[in-house]
Amino acid sequence: MFVSWDYAKGSEGNHDAAAEALAKRLDWRGRWYGGGNADGSGNVYVCAGNVNDPAFIIGGVEG
């Protein structure tokens, strides 16, 4: 799977968009939160419950 780089979004926004595209493709629904690895080596996304400010939300059943 490829997601085009959008220079207007910056690095974090592009990583969020790629993770969202993957989650949609795999039909993973819920509230998604993004962050970095403890050693700074990459991005991590998790689907979690009722927490504020998700990186993105995919419609349907949350959780």
QUILIN-V342649 format. One line per field, one symbol per residue. ss: DSSP state (A for helix, B for strand, O for the rest). phi: phi as a letter, one per 30 degrees, with the letter a starting at -180 (. if undefined). psi: psi as a letter, one per 40 degrees, with the letter a starting at -180 (. if undefined). Layout:
ss = ???
phi = ???
psi = ???
This chain:
ss = OOOOOOOOOAAAAAAAAAAAAAAAAOOOOBBBBBBBOOOOOOBBBBBBOOOOOOOBBBOOOOO
phi = .bbddcdddidddddddddddddddchcckccbcacdedidlcbbbcbddbdhddabcejddk
psi = hihihhdddidddddddddddddddefhiahhhiaiideeeaihhihibgiifidihhiahi.
